[in-house]
Amino acid sequence: MKAPSIHVVNLGCSKNLVDTERVYGDFLTAGFRMAEFPDQASMVVVNTCGFIEAAKEESINEILARLAERSRGQKVVVAGCLSQRYMDDLKKEIPEVDLWAGTYKPGELVDLVKRSGWGLAPECASTERIPRILTTANHYAYLKVSEGCDRICSFCAIPGIRGKHESRNPEELIQEINDLHGAGVQEAILIAQDLTYWGKDLGKTHSLSSLLKRILAETEIPWIRLTYAYPQFIDDGLLELMATSGRICRYLDMPLQHGSERMLKSMRRGHTREGLRELLGRIRQAVPGIALRTTFLLGFPGETEDDFQELMDLVEETRFERLGGFAFSPEEGTHAFALSDPVDPEVAQDRLARLMRRQSEISLDLNEEHIGSVLKVLVDEVAEGQSHRFSARTEFDAPEVDNSVQIMDGDADPGTFCTVKIVGATEYDLEAVVVTGA
């Protein structure tokens, strides 16, 4: 008799993805098998997102789809941010769901399933705990360095869902990186709700810089990428490490949310427009060639055309290499939910479209500056059926959300580094030929 199997549908951010990988690890430790597709599984887990309205709708639609398509005897479990936030209401609205859980806690979901009486308990468990099963490509992995957030941004519901900030201890993180690298991972992408806040709850000797120094000294992972860095604790020590280490990617994901003094104050971001301008200039000077990624929130209550223009002025001045945006979504339990003077959703979407049109032009200009240069890339995959042979990334690009390098000629192996010469550019991609192995 085959052991029961599990398939997890992951929704939302990379932090949720790590939780999905941990869920797989817990269930494989308990003796379950992984099912590649939902219809092959004894149990389907929907790991939901509840950040903004669009994410909530996607989660609800996925739950309903899993219920409508489930095979005979299959169990549907809902977990994650949405159920953490609205569990009582969801239980009433969708009673067909077999089991509800909140955000990830080690082993909790396995225990709930074992106590359910479904008869899915496997006969043979692993003798060693399996911490996680990568669902990304084998050569990169996300490393969640902390949980929760202590910020009070007026638009964000995450602190109410995920709780207060809690740093993982450095020894555990070092061990995880070494395990990942031993399994073939070449790029560790550090993630958190507030990356630069890591260590503040562990004592004065702990900081993101101290953690990075230990990673550099105690691991051999080739690339270390920093994402979701709040501006407040980006200091000279961190920037010096990025400029000199050779292994920390010259890339910083720092969501600024807005460029207007009024909006930054109303959003409770804790910094000023001039403070941001000074910081951005300091980063550029300290880390030559750095790629800056940011995210902006359009249509926040009270946002005027003048506020939007201040944001656009900051974009023109900084010329971010990577930029994304989203429209405001009023979320229960946040300060912004009760704010007056809402912005028409169509106006917000128009501003978002204008921002992204201008960014596409800036991105093309910046990409064209790379033509003729030689860059080190990490090869992601064979590009079957495409005009190019391989897809790769520079140190300036995170997977999924950023640009790619389309290798048009030459041999390469996914999961390895090689050196390429840039021969062409589009708005969001570079075209290249292989020069030699790195």
ABEGO torsion letter per residue (X at the ends): XBBBBBBBBBBEBAAAAAAAAAAAAAAAAAGBBBBABAAABABBBBBBBAABAAAAAAAAAAAAAAAAABBBGBBBBBBEAAAAAAAAAAAAABAABABBBBBBBBGAAAAAAAAAGAGABBABBBABBBABBBABBAABBBBBABBEBABABAABAAAAAAEBBBBBBAAAAAAAAAAAAAAGBABBBBBBABAAABGAAAEAABBAAAAAAAAAAABABABBBBBGBBAAABBAAAAAAAAAAGABBBBBBBBAGBABAAAAAAAGAGBBAAAAAAAAAAAAAABBGBBBBBBBBBGBBGBBAAAAAAAAAAAAAAGBABBBBBBBBBBBGBAAAABBGBBBAAAAAAAAAAAAAAAAAAAAAAAAAABGBBBBBBBABBBBGBABABBBBBAABBBGABBBBBBABEBBBBGBBBBBBBABBBAABBBBBBABBX
